Structure formats: structure tokens, C-alpha cells
Amino acid sequence: MPNANGEDAPTGRTSIHEDTNNDRVYDKTSACPQSYFKSDGAN
């Protein structure tokens, strides 16, 4: 059980790696903060 303000808040970021030309090498990478995604408990 959290005992401090913000202790249970999500932190970090999500990385997205893409292969844009189908050569099986990731050639595009982007990252966004975890807060960018909805955190309503739904999948």
C-alpha cells in the first residue's frame, strides 16, 4: 500500500519500434510518456 503522495503513479515511457520497409530491421523508433495513454484500467 502506498504511503506517500504519487508513490503509486505510473512512471516511465513506452517505446515503439517499427520496421518501415519490411527488411526485419527496426528503422524507426519513437517514445512517449506513459501518461500519454489512458489509464482507466481498460485493455
ROSE-4610 file (N, C-alpha, C; in Angstrom, 1 decimal, always signed):
// ROSE-4610
residu = [M/M/M/P/P/P/N/N/N/A/A/A/N/N/N/G/G/G/E/E/E/D/D/D/A/A/A/P/P/P/T/T/T/G/G/G/R/R/R/T/T/T/S/S/S/I/I/I/H/H/H/E/E/E/D/D/D/T/T/T/N/N/N/N/N/N/D/D/D/R/R/R/V/V/V/Y/Y/Y/D/D/D/K/K/K/T/T/T/S/S/S/A/A/A/C/C/C/P/P/P/Q/Q/Q/S/S/S/Y/Y/Y/F/F/F/K/K/K/S/S/S/D/D/D/G/G/G/A/A/A/N/N/N]
num = [1/1/1/2/2/2/3/3/3/4/4/4/5/5/5/6/6/6/7/7/7/8/8/8/9/9/9/10/10/10/11/11/11/12/12/12/13/13/13/14/14/14/15/15/15/16/16/16/17/17/17/18/18/18/19/19/19/20/20/20/21/21/21/22/22/22/23/23/23/24/24/24/25/25/25/26/26/26/27/27/27/28/28/28/29/29/29/30/30/30/31/31/31/32/32/32/33/33/33/34/34/34/35/35/35/36/36/36/37/37/37/38/38/38/39/39/39/40/40/40/41/41/41/42/42/42/43/43/43]
x = [+0.8/+0.0/+0.9/+0.7/+1.5/+1.3/+2.3/+2.2/+2.7/+2.9/+3.4/+2.6/+2.5/+1.8/+2.5/+1.8/+2.3/+3.1/+3.2/+4.0/+3.5/+2.2/+1.6/+1.3/+1.7/+1.5/+2.4/+1.9/+2.7/+3.8/+5.0/+6.1/+6.7/+7.6/+8.3/+7.8/+8.2/+7.7/+7.6/+6.8/+6.6/+7.4/+8.2/+8.9/+8.2/+8.2/+7.6/+8.6/+8.9/+9.9/+9.2/+9.5/+8.9/+9.8/+9.5/+10.2/+9.4/+9.8/+9.0/+9.2/+10.2/+10.5/+10.5/+10.1/+9.9/+11.3/+12.4/+13.6/+14.0/+13.1/+13.3/+14.3/+14.5/+15.4/+14.5/+14.5/+13.7/+14.5/+13.8/+14.5/+13.8/+12.7/+12.0/+11.7/+12.1/+11.8/+11.2/+10.2/+9.6/+9.3/+9.2/+8.9/+7.9/+7.0/+6.1/+5.9/+5.6/+5.5/+4.3/+4.4/+3.3/+2.0/+2.0/+0.8/+0.1/+0.7/+0.0/-1.1/-1.0/-2.0/-3.0/-4.3/-5.3/-5.0/-5.3/-5.0/-6.3/-7.4/-8.7/-8.9/-7.9/-8.0/-8.5/-8.9/-9.4/-8.2/-8.3/-7.3/-7.5]
y = [-1.2/+0.0/+1.2/+2.2/+3.4/+4.3/+4.9/+5.7/+7.2/+7.5/+8.9/+9.4/+10.7/+11.2/+10.8/+10.3/+10.0/+8.7/+8.0/+6.8/+5.7/+5.6/+4.6/+5.2/+6.4/+7.0/+6.3/+6.0/+5.4/+6.3/+5.7/+6.4/+5.7/+6.3/+5.7/+6.2/+5.4/+5.8/+4.5/+4.6/+3.5/+3.7/+2.7/+2.8/+2.1/+2.6/+2.0/+1.8/+0.6/+0.3/-0.2/+0.3/+0.0/-0.4/-1.4/-1.8/-1.3/-0.1/+0.5/+0.0/-0.8/-1.3/-2.8/-3.5/-5.0/-5.7/-5.1/-5.9/-6.5/-6.5/-7.1/-6.4/-5.1/-4.3/-3.1/-2.8/-1.7/-0.4/+0.4/+1.6/+2.9/+2.8/+3.9/+3.7/+4.6/+4.4/+5.7/+5.6/+6.8/+6.4/+7.4/+7.1/+8.2/+7.8/+8.8/+8.5/+9.5/+9.3/+8.4/+7.6/+6.7/+7.4/+8.7/+9.4/+9.8/+9.5/+9.8/+8.8/+7.6/+6.6/+6.7/+6.3/+6.3/+5.3/+5.6/+4.6/+4.3/+4.0/+3.7/+2.3/+1.4/+0.0/-0.8/-0.2/-1.0/-1.4/-2.5/-3.0/-2.5]
z = [+0.0/+0.0/+0.0/-0.9/-1.0/+0.2/+0.7/+1.9/+1.6/+0.4/+0.0/-1.2/-1.3/-2.5/-3.8/-4.7/-6.0/-6.1/-5.0/-5.0/-5.9/-6.1/-7.0/-8.4/-8.7/-10.0/-11.0/-12.2/-13.3/-13.7/-13.9/-14.4/-15.6/-16.3/-17.4/-18.7/-19.8/-21.1/-21.9/-23.0/-23.9/-25.1/-25.6/-26.8/-27.9/-29.1/-30.2/-31.3/-31.7/-32.8/-34.0/-35.2/-36.4/-37.5/-38.3/-39.5/-40.6/-41.2/-42.2/-43.6/-43.9/-45.2/-45.3/-44.3/-44.2/-44.5/-44.0/-44.0/-42.7/-41.8/-40.4/-39.6/-39.9/-39.1/-38.6/-37.3/-36.8/-37.2/-38.1/-38.5/-38.1/-37.3/-36.8/-35.4/-34.5/-33.1/-32.5/-31.7/-31.0/-29.6/-28.8/-27.4/-26.9/-26.0/-25.4/-23.9/-23.2/-21.7/-21.4/-20.4/-20.0/-19.8/-19.4/-19.1/-20.4/-21.6/-22.9/-23.1/-22.5/-22.7/-21.6/-21.9/-20.9/-19.8/-18.6/-17.6/-16.8/-17.5/-16.9/-16.5/-16.7/-16.4/-17.5/-18.6/-19.8/-20.6/-21.3/-22.2/-23.6]
